[in-house]
């Protein structure tokens, strides 16, 4: 056989080998391409509580095991429009917060300031799932919001149990669960330090019946639950007092009874209607006690201003007048002092705000007990209006 023929046979053999390798490779590639990835199922992992844990440790650990699957970590992207003349309107900011499930339909309560203006809401679940949330409604007055997730089966959602915030007491032990500084599902503990505090909402109106706690609350905890030792949510962690934007032992939570009312209204109506009395006022001080010759145990709301043509003005509440100077400050000696509403004692502006927010609706008629000039007691029926500048 000539050398030319041998070279031709060798070249043909090489070509056949290349063709065979191509088909084998294609077959392998095709086989690999049609295989679908199998992702592991999502499961809620429960931490094991060691046998040598103390009774208190076991209680806290069991609360965490029960409540943490109901808590979500929220990441948002928000447009910074109008925030500063030095920030372009097309700039975006990232933010974090916390929320918790309240039903099996995917509704989640958080703070309004967490999701307000968000163009994207990322919801992270305890079992590792990540999904998109949509805003159902915002209530700036209470700094509460409801968002919703739609692609998780109802049987795989774990809603919290809401407790009765009217039954709380100072000294009661509580825990907070949230994402402080984006450290997700962090639990801290403390006590209820005070009740019936008043904090500012995101509007001109204040929030009453607020819970004060020393459980560590930091940026990222906003919207997360404050929980009693029965595992019930009694408040939504919302604000702190701090000069460093980190925990200083003074945190505030919106009470669960108000949360329940607001959430239900946002889900059913898309907004919240609050009743409106149309006054500004404050607590009885020593100056008023001395100027009006009141007993030193007198309690109530001193009406400092009556909105013209507002519900209180139309019902007959009077503007303060006839001021005298006491210790360098003006004190009205002709003034209305609200001491009760519908027979419920009013001790200060906080208790009045709380009663109106939790127990009344626009159009309802309430009866105010008024100590006129601190001397004459009168009963004044007032038909409540709706807060101006509502949602």
N, C-alpha and C positions, 0 to 999 in steps of 0.2 A: 504494500500500500504506500502510495506516494505521500510525501510530507504535506503536500497541499490538501490532500483528502483528510489526513489525520487532523490538520488544523481546523478544517471545516467541521468535522465531527465534534471536536472539542468545543468549538464555538457554539454549535447547536446544542450540545449538552449543557453548556453554561446558561444559554438562553432559557432552556427548559427548567433549569434549577431556579432561575430568577422568577419565572412565571409561576412555578409551584409555590415559591416562598411568598409571592404577592397574594395568591389566592388563600394560602393558609393564614397569612397575616390579616387579610380582609375578613376571613371567617371568624378569627378570634376577636377582631375589633368589633364586628357586627354583633357577636355574641355578648361582648361586654357592654355595648351600647344599649341593648334592649333590656338589660337588667336594671330594675328600679331600686333606688336606695331605700333601705328599711330603717326608719328612725325609731329609736327606742320609745316606748310609750311614756307619757308624762305621769309622774306619780308624786304625791305629796309625802315627802319624807318626814317622819316623826322622829325627833331625837329621843334616844333612850335615856331614861333617868336612872342613874346608878342607885343601887340598893343602900349605899351609905349616905345618900343625900338627906339633909335635914327635912323636917316637915315643911318648913317655910320654903326651902329650895324646891321641894317636890311640887308645892302649890304654884310657885312662880313658873316652873318649867311646864307644868300642865296647862297653865293659862297660855303660855307661848305656843305650845303645840296646838291648842284649840283655836287661837285667834289669828296667828300668823298667816295661815292659808287664806284668810279673808282679806288680808292687807295687800295692797298693790303699791309698787313704786312707779312714779309717774315722771317721765321725761318729756319736756315740751320744747318746741321751737316757736318763738313768738316774734312777730315783726315789731320793731322798735319805733314805729311811726309816732311822731309827736313827743317822744320822750325827752328830746333835747335838741336845741337848734344846731348843735355840733354833731348830731348823729343823723346820717342820711336815712330817708324813709325806707330805703331798700335794705337796710341792715337788719340782721336777725340776731336774736339772743337765745341762748340755751338756758333752761331752768329745770329744777327738780322739785319734787314734792311727794306726797303720800296720799293715799285714799283707801277706802274700804268698801267692800260689797255690801249692799243692803237688801238684795233680793236675788232670786234665781233668773231674773230677766236680764242681768248684766248691768244693773244700775250701780254706780259707784259715787259715793260722796267724797268730796275734797273741798279745799278752800277755793273761793272764787279767784283770789290773787294768784293761785297756782296755774290756772288754765285760761285766765282772761287774756284775750288777744292771741291765743295760740293758733298757729297754722298747722301744727302737727302735734298730736298727743300720743305718746308711746306708753303703753300700759304693760308693766312687767309683773307677772304672777309668781307666787311663791314656788310653784312647781316647775318654773323655768320658761313658761310660755311668754311670748311677746306678741302683742296685738295692738291695733290702732283703736283709740277711743274717740268718740264724738261727743260734743257738748249737747246736753239736753236742755240745760238752763243755768243761768247765773243769777245770784242774788247779792249784789254789792252791799246792801244794807246789813246783812248778816255775815258777809264774807264767806258764803257757802255756795257750792256749785254741785251739780249732778252731771256726770258723764256716763257714757254707756259703751260697752263692748258687745259686738253682735255675733262673733264667730266661735264662741265657746259654748258647748252644750250645757243646758241648765243643770243637769245632774252632776256636772263637774265644777260648778260654782259653789262657794262656801260663804253665804252671807252671815254677817254678824248678828248678834242679839242686842237690841237697843235697851238700855236700862232706863230707870226713872230718875231724872236729874233733880226732881223735887225732893227726893229722899236722901240726898247726900248730906254728909256732915264733915265738919272740919276735923282733921286728924285721920280721916279715912284713908286707907292705903290704896294706891293706884299704880298702874303701869302705863307707859306710853310705848307704842310700837311705830316705827317709821324709818325714814331714810336720811338721818342727819348727815350733812355733808356727803350725800349720796352713798352712805354706808347702809345698805338695804337691810330691812328687817332687824333693826337694832331695837332691843328692849331696854328701857330704863325704868326705875321705880322711884316712888316717893309717896307723898301724902297730899291730900287736899289742904292747902294752906289757908284758903279763905273762900267765901262764897259771895254771890251777889255783887261781883265786881262789874264795872262798866268799862268797855273798851270802844275804840272808834272802829266803825265799819269802813267800807270803801266809799261811802257816800257822806252826806252831812249828818246822818243820823247815827246814834250810838247803839251798841249791843248790850243788853242787860242780862242779868242772872249768870254772868260769866264765872267760870270756875278758875281759881288760881291754884297752881300746883308747883311744888319744887322738884318734881320729876324732870330730869334733864331733857330740855327741848331746844333744838338748834335749827338753823336753816336746813330745810329738807324734811323736817318733821311736819311742816304745814300740811294740814288736811288729814293727818293720821289720827287714829283713835286714842282716846284716854279711856282706860279700862279699869273696872273695879275687880275685886278678887273673886267675883263670881263669873268673870269672863264676859261681862256685859259692857258695851260701849256706853259711856256716860257723857262723852264730850268729844269735840273735834279740836285738836291742838292747832292754834291759829297764830298766836303772837307771843313774843317775849319782851321783857324789859332788859336791855343790856346796852352798855356803851361799846361793846366789842363785837356785837352781832353773834355772840355765842352765849351758852347757858350761864345765867347768873343766879339761878334758883327762883326766878319769878317768871312763870309761864302761864298762859291763859288758854282756856278751852271753851268753845261755844257749847252750851248745855244740850244734852241729847233731846230733851223735849222740844226745844226750838228746832233742832236739826230734823227731827221727825216731821214737824209741821212744814218746814221749808222744803224738804226733799219731796214730800208728797205733793205739794203745790207745784213745784218745778216739773215733776213727772206728769202730772195731770193737766196743768195749765200752761207750763212754760215760763211762768213768772210767779211772783209772790206779791199779794196785796196786803199792806199793813195799814192799820187804822191810824188816824192822825188826830191829835187833840189840839194842837196849835198853841203851845206854850213853851217857854223856856223857864227853867227854875233851878233851885238848889236846895240843899238841906238847911235846916234851922241851925243857926250859929249862935255863939254867945252874944254877939251884937244884937241879934233879933230878940233873944231871951231878955236882955236888959232893956232894950228900947220899947218892947211891947209888954214888959212885965210878965213874961211867960214863966211857967214852972220849968225847972231845969231838966225835967224829963220829957219836955215837949218834943214831938217828932212829926215830920211831915215835909212837904215840898213847898217852899216859899216861891210863889209865882213871881218871876222877875220880869216877864214880858208876855203879853197876850197878842197873838197875831191878829191884826185887824181883819175882820170878816171871816176869821177862822172858826172852827166848831166851838172852841171855848168862849170866844168873844160873843158869838151868837147866842150861846147859852147863858151869858151873864157874868162870866168871870171878869174881874176888873184888873186894869193896869195898876201897878204899884205907884204910889204918889206920896206927897208930903214927906220928903226926905229930911232926915236930921243927920248930923255928923257924929259918928261914934268912933272914938279912937282914930280919927282921921279918915274914916270911910263913910260914904253915904248909906243910910239905912232907911227904907221906906216904913213909915208908921201906919200907913193905910195900905194894907196888903192882904191878898188872899193866900191862905195856907191850906193845901190839900192834905187831909189826914187819912182819907180812905177812898177806895173806889169799889163800888158794889159791895160795900161792907167789909172789904179786905183792907187791913191797915196799910197805909203808905208811910214808910219811914224816911225815904229819901227818893231822889230822882231815879235811882237804879231800880227800886221796887216798882215804881210807876211805869217805867219803860218795860220792865219784864212782864208786868200784868197785861199791858196793852199788846205786846208782841205775841204772847202765848195764849191769851184768852179772849181776844176781841177781833172783829173784822170790820171793815168800813161799812157804815150804815147802821151799825149796832148802837143802841142807846145805853149808856152807862150812867150811874149816879155817883157824883163826886160829893164827898163830905168835906166841907170847907169851913175852916175857922177864919171868919172875916175879921181882919184887924187883930186876930188872936183872941177875940172876945165872943162874937156871935157865931154859933154853929148853924150853917145852912146846908140843905141838900139841893144840889143842882144837877138836873138831868142834862146830859150832853149827847147829842147824836154825832158819832164820830165820822170824820171824813176819811179820805184816802191820802196817804203821804204824797206830797207833790214830788215831781221829778222821779216817778216810779220807773220800774224796769220796762 
